[in-house]
Amino acid sequence: MRSTRRRTWALLAAAAVVAGLLAPVAVSAANRAGSGAVAPLTPEPEPSGAECRTSVDGSQVVAYCHNPYPTTDLVRLHTECARWWDVDADAEAVAVQPGRTVKLEDRCWKEVGSAWVSHSTAR
């Protein structure tokens, strides 16, 4: 008699766990089926932005940026010098037209700590 009760409680507990796990799936499916409207897909943004390659040689920084996309990209070279007394520099923004390559240059008095190129959209 005891084994039948244990088996019954075990089956009830298992059924409750399965029902608890399947309830959110059933509610989600019912909401999708009952709404009738299809959610619009968000459009993917067009690719844009120049591809830049930056190199450091001693105290000189050179970056070549090529824009393979149909929109103009504004690029700016940022140079951070390693020495605390050396002046860091942020160059003026240069427009890279579609299909064009530009060369950006900068330097430090001594070593270059880091250099990178930032991008923004042309207005």
Summary of the structure (lengths in Angstrom):
residues: 123
radius of gyration: 30.5
end to end distance: 83.0
largest distance: 91.8
contacts: 285
relative contact order: 0.18
helix: 28%
strand: 37%
